[in-house]
């Protein structure tokens, strides 16, 4: 029963995530999980091909090997783990295997095993398997110093998706803490709990949202705290808070949940970039807020933090994710604002970035390569410093990038240097790309990476460069990995190049989809993805993308794979 695909794939992804978290940095692993979810699955939920974790219909099953089935499916299992706790989850898994080993089973069987093993009613929770879309959760706070209470009011909405105009509320676990003025989490007690209740006194609680509006009141809160919500990303939702900039900076520096430190930094960065996008549109001069720059500097200079976490926290949201945060996507505004922030950080914090980079490089100098969490973290942070120092328009990091590329004894550092050089003019970048290819041309996966780095480089002639690379001896339209790493990466991860105002990028992608459909319809269907959001762009780009989709749809002999994706995109 292909409709039950997430039963094994979602569980497999969850198990893999748990394994990686146990063997590496748990916080960094979780950040990587969420980056993938937001980059791939959230747009899927918001687009014309949105479908539940357990799809209820399809034309071609190969189109349902999706991020919703895999990654959101894993998040649903993680929520179940969070709601009932690890011991109860283990009992449920034991009963599941005891009952169903060797059988063809359903998602209902899986959830029922957990319910029966723990005498729970999980009927409403099952909505995660059958309702499509990403819930949006807003929160309002109120502190009453006289009654020493603090109130959180959550409101959830789930927008209509194709075939599902009306939705019921989801069961949403929100891991929560309240951070006091001293930076420490407060002991928590809900107003309706006795002081000696078993749950009272813990510094973290799982608040469960089951209705459209849910309110929680905490007692014994003398001063206004800063709430730390959805800790560890406890549910795949979009959380909207009214936190002030100062609150976000405070959480960046004090939250004891490492994931939420990263989330505060990302939220702050998105807020700053949105304001700059508005300034670009209005023709106002761009200025990087001093508070944001100072919070950035405090974080990158804090030697008590895990370098890997610092690197994640201070990596700016990508252009594709920034686009997902906008109702009407401003291609030029996003590119201009994000590149301005990169340049300004590199310029205004040049001394600090050079100091941190040189310190980390010196720590690893003369040591053999090691794949341990501490070494991985140092390399990640050093390469982040390098990226800001060598941001387009900046020069401070270029010589260090060239030297890091030429002297690297591992792939991570070589790519760290190469990624900085990739955004530069050919005179600087091409010798490095030629040397990289000469060294690694016999390693297919590394050559895939070589194509991908060039396809996603932020350069004015990006499409022309991709066309040139299609003539390279190592590229073949009959090699799916090559197609994904060059054509797919360009269309999905190079907004500046793909969304060029002339529409050349759209014509290019339509041509490649039509060509590929004859030999590999599955890959051709996957390439339709960047067209799905066409209604969210400006009028000119909407018209050009629609024309490209209609040209594909009119093709005689179109495969079912591509027909399904194109027809749903146009519907």
N, C-alpha and C positions, 0 to 999 in steps of 0.2 A: 504494500500500500504506500505509494509514493507520497501521499499527503502527510504521512507520519515521518517524513525525512528528518525533521529536526529532533525527533526522539533520540536518534543516535548521534546526529551531527552536533546538535546543541550540547549534548552531554559530553561528547568528545572534546569540543572546544573548551568547555568548562574545566574538564579534567586536565587538559593541557595547561590552561591558565593557572590552575592551582599548583601544578607540578613546577612550572617556571617560577611562580612566586615563592615556593619553598626553597628553591635552589639559587635564586638570585635576589635582588632587592625587591621585596614585595610591593613597595610603593611605586617604584619605577615600572615594574611589570604591570601594575594596575593602570598606571597612566598610559602605557602603550595600548592596553586593551581598549581604553576609552577613546583614545585618539582614533583607532581603527573604527570603532563603532560610530563616532561622530562624523568621520570623513566618508564612510561608505553607507552605513545603515540609516542614519538620520535622514539623509537626502532621499533614500529609497522610500522611507515612510512618508515623506512629504511630496512624493512625485506621483505620476500617473500609473506606475506599476506597483504602488503600495499593496501589500498583501499581509495576511496574518502569519505568525510563526508557523502555524499549520495552514497552508493555503487551502482554499476551498474550490479552486478551479484552475485549470491551465490549458494552454493549447499545446505547448511543447515543454516537457518536464525539465529539459536541460536548462531552461530559463529560470528554474527555481533553485539552482545551486547559488543561493543569494546570501548576502550579509544578514538579511532578516532571519532566514532559516538557521544559519550558522551562529552569527555573533549575537543577535538578539535572542536566539534560542538559548545560548549560554547564559545570557543575562537573566532570563526567566528562571533558570535553574539556580543561579546565584541568589536571586531574590528568595526563592523557596528555602535555600540554605540559611539565609539571613533571618527569615521570618520564624522558622521553627527551631533553629539552632543546630550546631554540628552533630550533636549526639542524636537528636531526633531525625536528622537527615540521614545519618548512618543506619538507623533502624529502618527507615523507609527504603533505602537502597537494598538492605539485606532482604526485606520482604519482597521487593520488586524482583530480585534474582531468584529467590526461592519460588515465587509463584510462576514466573514467566520464562525461566531459562529455556532456550530452545524453541520459543514460540514467536509468532508474528504478533506484535503488540501495538497498542495505540498510546497516544499522549494521555488519554483518560486513564489507561491502566497505570501509567507512571505516576500521575498525580494521586490516583486512588491508593496506591501502595503506601505513599507517604501519609495520606490521611488516615488509613486504617491502622498503620503501625503506631500512630501517635494519638489516635482517637480525636482527630481534628476534622473540621468542616472546611475544605479547600475549594468549595464550589465556585465562589466568587473569584478566587485567585485564578481559576482556569480561563478567565476572560483574556488573560495575556496570550493564550494560544489561539484565540478565535477573533480577537479584535485587532485590526491594523491601526497603525499610527503611533506617534510618539506623544505621550501625555505631556501637557504643559502645566507646571505647578507654580503658582505664585504664592508668596508668603508675606504677611504683614505682621509687624511686631508691636507690642505695647508694654511699656514698663510702668508700674504704679509704685512709686517709692513709699507711699503711705501704707499700702497693704503688703508691701514687699513681694509683689507678684510680677511675673513676666509671662506674657501671653503670645503664643504663636498661632496664627490663623492661616491655614492652607486652603487654597482653592485649586481644584484640578479641572482641566478641560481636555477633551480629546476631539480633535476636529474630524469632520467627515472625510472619508476616503472612498475610492471607487467601490461601489456596491454596498457601502456601509454608511448611510447618511446620519444615522442616530447611534450614539454609543452610550454604554453604561459606565459608571465610575469604575476605575481600576483599584485593585488592592496594591498600595504603594508603601513599602517600608522605607522610612526616612531615618537613618542613623543620625543622632543629634547630640550635640554637646553645647554648653554655654561657657564661653571663655570670659573670665573675669579681667578686671583692669590690670591685674598683675601678670596676666598671660597664662594663668593656670585654669584648667577646667573646673567648673563648680560642681559640688555635689548636688544631684538632682532629686527633687521630690515633686510629683504632681500634686495639685491642690486637693484632689480627692483621695489621696493616699495617707495612711497613718505614718507617723514618723518612724515606726519600727517595722514598716512593711519590707518584705524581702528585697523589693526593687529599689527602695529609697536609699539614697546615699551614693549610688553609682554615678560616675562622671559622664557616662554615655548611655543613651536610651534609644531603642528602636521605636519610633512613633509610627503607627500604622494608619494610613489614610484609606478609608473605605467609602466615603461619601464625597459629593462634589465640594462640600465645605466641611473642614474638620478643624476644631479649635482645641488647643492644649494650654493649660495654665500651670506654671511652675510656682511653687511656694518658696519662701525664705530667700528671695533674691533681692538683696538690699540695694545694689547699684545696677544700673543698666549694663547687661553683658553684651558681648558680640556673639550671635548664634553661629555655630558651625554646623551646617545642614548637609544632608545627603552625603555623609562622610564615607569615604571609600567608594563613592558613586554607588550607593546602595540600591538604586533603581534606574533603569534607562529612560529618564525623563529630562525635559528641559526645565530647569529651575530658574525662576525669576525672583530676585530679591530686590529690596530697595536699599541695600547696604550702601553707605556713603563711601567715598573714595578712602577716607581715613580708616574705615572698618576693614576694607579689603587690604590696605597696607598693613594693618594690625594683624590680620590673619596670616598674611605672608610671613610675618616675623614670629608669630606666637602659636599658631594652631598646632596642637600635638598630633593631629591627623595629617600625615605627610601628603596624602592625596589632596586634601583640602587646602593645604598651603599652595600646591600647584594650581588648584582650581581658582583660588583667590588671585593669584598672579595672572592667570589666563583671563579671568573676568575683568580685572583692572585693565589689562592690555586691550581687550576688545572694546571696553568703554572709551579708552583714550583714542583708539584708532577710529571708532565711529565718529567721535567729535572732529577728528582731523579730516575724515571723509566729507563731513558737512562743510568744513572750512575750504577744502578743495573745490567743492561745488559752488561755494559762494565767492570764490576768488580771494579769500582772506589769507594773510600770511600764516604759515604753519609754525607752531611753537610747541615743543615738547614740555608738558607740565613738569615743573621742578619736583613736585611730590612723587610723581611716578619715577622720574630719574633717580631720586634719592632712595626710594624703596628698592629699586633695581640694584643700586650700588650697595646697599646694606646686605642684600641677599647674596650677591656674588662675592662679597668680601667676608662672609661669615664662614670661617674655617671649621666651625663646630658642626656644620651641616654636611650631609652626604653630598659629595660633588656631583654624583649622578642626579640627585634630586634637584640641586641648583640648576644644572643644565636643562632639565625638563621644565622647571618652573620659569626659566627666563628665555625659553624658546618661544618666539612670538607665534600666535595662531596663524596657520597657513591661509593663503588667499582663498582657497576653496572653502574652508570652514568659515572664514569671515563672510563669504558670500551667503552661506546658509543662515547667518544671523541677520540678514537684511531681507525686508519684504520685497523691495525692488533692488536688484543687484546693480551696483555701480562699479563696472569693471575698472575704469580708469581711476576712480577715486580710491578703490581698495589698493591698487598697485601703488599709487602715489603716496598714500598715507602710510602704508606698511613700510615701503622703502625709506620714507623720511624717518620713521622711528628707528629703523636699523642704522641709518647713517648717523642720526643724532646721538644714539647711544654710543656708537663707535667713536664719534668725535668728542662728545662731552666727557666720556669715561675712558678715554684712550689710555691714560696713565694707569688706571686701576686694571683695565683689561690686559694691558701688556704685563703688568706685575703678576697677575694671576696666571696668565699663560706661561710666562717664563718660569714661575715657581713650579707649576705642574710639570712642565717639560723637563725641568731639572730633576724632579723627583724620579722620573722614569729613565733619565739618561743613563746609558751604560748597563741597564738591566735587561735581561731577556724578556721577550714578550710573555705576558701572563694573562689568562682569561679568568681572573677572579673579580668579584664585585668592586673592590677598591680600585684596581687598575682600570677597569672599565669606566668607573666614575671619573677618574682623573682624565682619561682620554676624552670622554664626552664633554667635560667642562672646558678643557683646553681647546677643543675644536669649536665650541660655541664662542669662546672669546675671539678665536681667529675669524669666525664668520662675521662678527660685528666689526672687527677691525678692518676687514676686507670688504665690507658692504659696498655695493655699487656707488661710485662717487668718492669712496674713501680709499686711502693709499697706505695707511699705517700697517695693515696686515698682509699686504701682497708679497713682500719679500719673505716674511715668515712663512706664508702659505707655500711659496715656491720651495723654500728650504725644507719644510715639513714633508712636502710631497716627495722631494728627491731623496731624503734621508730616511723615510719611514721604513720600519722593519715589520709593519703589519698593515692589513687592509684598511682598518679604521682610520689610522693617521694619514695614510695615502689619500683616502677619499676626503678626509677633512681638508687637506690642502687642495685637492682637485675641485671640490665643490666651491671653494672661494674663487679659484681661477676660472671656473666655468662661466661665471657671470661677466667676465672681462672680455675685452676685444680679442680677436683671433690671434693677434701677435703675442698675447700673453697666454691664452688658453690652449691653442692648438699644439704647441710643442709638448705640453704636459699630456694632452689626450693621446698624441702619437706615441709618447713613451709608455704610457699606461697600456695601450693596446699591444705594443710590441712585447711587453713583459707578460701579459696575461691572455694572449690571443688563443691559447690552447685550453683555456678554462671557460666553458660555455656560460656558466652562471655569472662569472665575472664580466664577460663580454656583454651579457644582458644588462648588467649594472652600468657598464660603460655607455651603452646606448641610452639608458634611462637618464643618467646625469645630464647628458647633452640635450635630450628631448625636453627636460624640465628647466633648463637654464633660462634665467630672466634676461633675454637679449632681444633687441629690436628685430633682428632677422631670424627669429626662432623657427618659423615655418620653412624658410628657405634652407636653413641648416638641416632640418628634418628631411626635406626632399633630397638634399645632398647625401645624407646618411643612408637613405634608401638605396643609393647606388653603391654603397660600400660592399665589398665582397663577403663580409660576414653577415649581411642582412639578407633574409629571404622571407617572402610572404608565405612560404610553406612551413615556416618554423613559428608555431604559436607564441613561444616565449619571446622571440624577436619582435613579433607584431605587438605584443603587449608592452614590451619595454621601450619601443620607439613610438609607434602610432598611438597606442593606448595611453602611455604616459604623457605624451604631448597633449592629447585631447582632454584628459582628466585632470592633469596636474600642472598645466602651464596656461593659466587663464589669460595672461597678457598676450601670448602667442595665438592660442586657439580662438579667443574672442576678439581678434583684430577687427576693427570696425568695418572693414571692407567686406567681411564675410568669407575671405579666402580660406580660413581655417575650417569653416563649415563645409565648403565645397570639397576641400581636401578629404575630410573625414567621410563625407557621403560617397566620394569616389572609392575610398578604400573599403567601405562596408559593401558596396555593390560588387567590387572585385572579389573580396573574400567570400561572399555568400555562395559563390559557385563551388568553392573547395572546402570551406570550413565555416558552415553557418553558425555553429556555436560561438566561435570567436567573433564573427561578424555581428551577432546579436549583442554580445557584451559591449562592443564598441558603440552601440547606440546610446549607451548611458549618458554621456555628456549632453545629449540633446534633450533629455527628459525634462529639464528645468526651463525650457525655452520661454515659457510664459512669464517668468520672473525677471526678464531682462528688459531693456529699453525697447521702444517700438521698432526701431530699425533692426536691432539684433533679433527680436522676435520674428519679424517678417523673413529675415534671411535664414534663420534656423528652420522655420516652418517650410520654406521653399526646399531646403535640403531634405527634410523628412518626406515631403510629398514626392520629391524626385525618387527617393528610395522606394516609397510605397508603390509608385507607378511602374516599377521595374517588372517586366514579364518573368515568370518563373521564380519569384521570390520565395525563399524557404519559409517554412512555418516558424522557425526560430526568429528570423528577422521580422517577419510579418507581425508576430505577436508584439514585439517590443515597439515597432514603429506605429502600429495601429493604436496601441494603448497610449503612446506619447501624443498622438494627434487627437485622441478622443476628447 
